[in-house]
């Protein structure tokens, strides 16, 4: 891969993801691709120190690798409590924690994105 390709086509999220082992990279790419499929024309950025998918100027979903889990952040404390099916996952007021051996199903990530879009008015 040439330096020019990296300069023009790699995003800050690519730079973040590439530092992890393949299993973690694959899961981060899965989360990212679900969001990008639901948010055509979205923007990738780093917000609050984490990879973030923005849509129409609003932060919709972020993710961050911690020592024992991947945190998924919908940028709203009220989203986590609204999503059915998270009862078997560790959560905080503003985050959902998944592990590589128990990733969130794609449908739950889709629900998180849809609920955040609705709340953000986009």
Buried (B, 14 or more C-beta within 10 A) or exposed (E): EEEEEEEEEEBEBBEBBEEBEEEBBEBBEBBBEBBBEBBEEBBBBBEEEBBBBBBEEBBBBBBBBEEEBBBBBBBBEEBBEBBEEBEEBBBEEBBBBBEEEEBBEEEBBBBBBEBBBEBBEE
